[in-house]
Amino acid sequence: MSVCVALLIVSCKSSGPAQGPDAPPVTGKQWRLAKEAVAADSKESYAEGAAALRTLDAFGTMEVSKLFYHGNLLMVPAGTLVAAAGPSEKGMTEVRVLDGPQSGKTLWLYPESAEKLGFTAPTPAP
């Protein structure tokens, strides 16, 4: 599990400008995430991640780690400002990230917090 947490930290790196010229206008409800969340970069990645997250045994952990390593799943920090980018369906919520490390990206959020999915944020050094 520590390998998975290390990969999660790496996946939270900054990703460029907040709004590109092709970014759709933000028209949906906006809110700040109350807790750290796991998100996918596409509907297909969401489905793969959902299957892997259901089986967090040795094999499942390996699959989840691969999904984070290849950038299909991302950790979205608590407090990140997001806006609805499409209708919610089958538990997933499509959002446009308005600030933070994934600013400007469209992501599909899992309904459970990262903590409920079994991921704990690294504790800051004293």
BELZI-V161101 format. One record per residue. OMEGA is omega in radians with two decimals (999 if undefined). Layout:
OMEGA, OMEGA
This chain:
-3.14, 3.07, 3.13, -3.13, 3.11, 3.11, 3.13, -3.14, 3.14, -3.09, -3.10, -3.13, -3.12, -3.01, 3.03, -3.03, -3.08, -3.11, 3.05, -3.12, -3.12, -3.10, 3.10, 3.11, 3.13, -3.12, -3.08, 3.09, 3.10, 3.07, 3.05, 3.14, -3.14, -3.12, 3.07, -3.06, 3.00, -3.14, 3.09, -3.12, 3.12, 3.09, 3.14, 3.11, 3.11, -3.13, 3.10, -3.13, 3.13, 3.12, -3.13, -3.11, 3.11, -3.07, -3.13, 2.95, -3.10, -3.13, 3.14, 3.10, 3.11, 3.14, 3.12, 3.13, 3.12, 3.14, 3.08, -3.09, -3.11, 3.05, 3.12, 3.06, -3.10, 2.99, 3.12, -3.05, 3.02, 3.13, 3.14, 3.11, 3.13, 3.08, 3.10, -3.12, -3.14, -3.14, 3.04, 3.09, 3.13, 3.07, -3.11, 3.12, 3.10, -3.12, 2.96, -3.12, -3.04, 3.06, 3.11, -3.03, -3.12, -3.08, 3.12, -3.12, 2.95, -3.08, 3.07, -3.08, 2.98, -3.06, -3.14, 3.07, 3.11, 3.13, 3.13, 3.12, 3.08, 3.12, 3.10, 3.12, 3.11, 3.13, -3.13, 3.12, -3.12, 999
